[in-house]
Amino acid sequence: MTAEDADGPDHTAAHNDLSGIVNGPVVQAGTIHGGITFRVDAPPPVGANVRPDEIPPLTVRLINRSEGLARLDGWLAPDADDDNGGDEDDRASVGFAALHGPPGVGKTALVSRWSERGRKRFPDGQIYVDFANLRGGTAGADVSEAARCCLRSLGIDDAYIPATLAERIQRLRSRSAGRRLLVFLDNVSQPGQAAALLPKGKGSFLVVAGGSGVGELAADGAKLMAVVPLDRDSALEVLADRCGAERVAADPASAERLVELCDGLPVALHVVAARLATKPRLTLAALAAELADEPRRLAGMSLGKERSVAAAFDLAYRELDPEPARLYRLMGWHPGATFDAGVAAAAADLDPGRTADALDALTRASLLEEAPGGRFRFHDLVRLHAGERATEEDGPAERTALVRRVTLHYLALAALADRAVRRDRLRIAELDQWLSDVHDPFVGPGAPPPVDWLEAEHRNILGVLRAAAREETLHTEVWQLAEAFTVLFFHHRHLGDWRESLELGAAAAAEAMVPAAEARLRSLLSRPLMDLGEYEAARRELDAAEACAEVSDHLVVRASVQEFSGRYWDRTDPVRAMEAYRKAIDLNTAANEGRGAAIASYFLGCAQDAAGHPRDALDTLRGAHDDLVAREDLRMAARAQVAIGIAHGHLKETDAAVRALSEAAEILRKEEATHYEAQARVALADIQKGPQGDPRQVRAHLERALEIYEAGGSPLAEELRKRLTGGEPAAE
């Protein structure tokens, strides 16, 4: 893999040119059970007219929440069309509410019902962000990632989402202006995450749900609502609705006792009702007696309201057969937010059939939620309960074994996905022999696109990396997974996640004493650091990478580090950048790594042109282009051809520039590399806009580039729009 990959690798199968031997531990693993379950909802359409509809639907009756619904109605901002320009109504133009209450009390259900009733109030759509999923099981969440989710929901392509939080917030305000939106931020644990995501359009509304800490949002203008447990009558109504009114009426005293023990929490009532509904012989009196005698409580919960939830979960758990009970405990330790049957099979070391039976038993007991597409998740309280049962009944050695099994499962799949994207990429981990015994789910009819699968799983993979990094015996697996995982971030730049995964991998490679791996991961780490504007940190990582590469004496790794250094020096010192690229070429050539030498030559040619030497650049770029074409790397070759056209333009060789850019633009269109096609189109328009050019062709190029930028939400769209309407010209 080279620095080129960070701008978007190519989906081309080829042979592996990697040379050299890496010493270090060898991964030993058993069978990877169950394959993968793949579901990625169709990506939202991009552009200005996107209407998101993301808030989860309500699947049960909402009982006795009319007061909360009415309060939300009363907090709506004035009608968007009701603006008389006077001072009679100085209410806020955007509504802001913060709902707080214990887990399982029904905050999400309340907002879901309100969003359904008020669909017409928000004609431009409803956005949902679950901070629990963003956290991936950790204590904090990334507000920058939440802002990215909102921008994607509003039609901004990943390629055009800014890197910094401040820029993302500014973009969100601009994109939401003039739209009437409902934004729901669920499971917020840190109130400071929320206020920055207020939409700007008049009549819009932001709802935040979380614990009592969201009350701090009152300082930002939020209206506060405590969502409390249900009263006795409402709880009885829930119980009757879920397990039958006749059953409740036949033994009202026991029903009231159950309601008292559940303490009005809907999540507890649903679990109790599910037991009664699925066990016809279980009486209300017997269940009430069991709940009253329950000695165990969730140690980590500080509020008394949640104690009866633990009792209900423990009772349901005690009714499980041994195999589902073991799976329940182990998945409470699973470091990801969701999982499929394949992950569950690997975690418990069960065959697929027995795993399916155990998962079915857990869903029937309402201890596990099954989502469309065969994925599963725990309610937060259930996960805590399952983990506590595991700690008490299984012990730390079993937890380490589970983390190892899950890490190897994801390592195999991530490595196969990485190879499916492009095989002739530099890799330090030597996994081909191990992977030869693993079923590859990314080949054959109906196989999921590997990058899409990585995107869908990336929160879980990051959670696995964090958990494995805490185990002293898994350093090798951590750096190998981090190396394979990084292919995702060449396509979808989740900068914070990319940085964290590489930091974990580099630290693990250092602990495992594999200098080639440490050099590779630290040089890769320079890319997200530079995108985040942390240039000094990037320089430190590159210096450390160069030292590790020298120790490893791995020629291709040394070449790759030089190439990344060149990308760093491109910003400030073209001479040093060219020196680094030349070193990369020499090292790649010595290692017989032809593709790496060609890509380094491409970057060298760009640096020569930027330094004011277009004639030298042309010689370098032509050689790189021809070599890349010979290797059937069409997209990278087309990028080199764009650079050739631009260099011809700097030499005032207009005909040659137009030919090169036109051919490159068409190739990039066919390769679906539209971002680079747009660059070529704008360059063509700039060259042809002179007196000898055809204004119709200039306009056609700009219109095509505008179409691409608008579809992806690029800020360059506004500049081109001004240029096409006769306003200020686009920056050249």
Secondary structure, 3 states (H helix, E strand, C coil): CCHHHHHCCCCECCCCCCCCCCCCCCCCCCCCCCCCCCCCCCCCCCCCCCCCECCCCCCCCCCCCHHHHHHHHHCCCCCCCCCCCCCCCCCCCCEEEEEECCCCCCHHHHHHHHHHHCHHHCCCCEEEEEHHHHHCCCCCCCHHHHHHHHHHHCCCCHHHCCCCHHHHHHHHHHHHCCCCCEEEEEEECCHHHCHHHCCCCCCCEEEEEECHHHHHHHHHCCEEEECCCCCHHHHHHHHHHHHCHHHHHHCHHHHHHHHHHHCCCHHHHHHHHHHHHHCCCCCHHHHHHHHHHCCCCCCCCCCHHHHHHHHHHHHHHHCCCHHHHHHHHHHHHCCCCCEEHHHHHHHHCCCHHHHHHHHHHHHHCCCCEEECCCEEECCHHHHHHHHHHHHHHCCHHHHHHHHHHHHHHHHHHHHHHHHHHECCCCCCCCCHHHHCCCCCCCCCCCCCCHHHHHHHHHHHHHHHHHHHHCCCCCHHHHHHHHHHHHHHHHHCCCHHHHHHHHHHHHHHHHHHCCHHHHHHHHHHHHHHHHHCCCHHHHHHHHHHHHHHHHHHCCHHHHHHHHHHHHHHHCCCCHHHHHHHHHHHHHHHHHCCCHHHHHHHHHHHHHHHHHCCCHHHHHHHHHHHHHHHHHCCCHHHHHHHHHHHHHHHHHCCCHHHHHHHHHHHHHHHHHCCCHHHHHHHHHHHHHHHCCCCCCHHHHHHHHHHHHHHHHHHCCCHHHHHHHHHCCCCCCCC
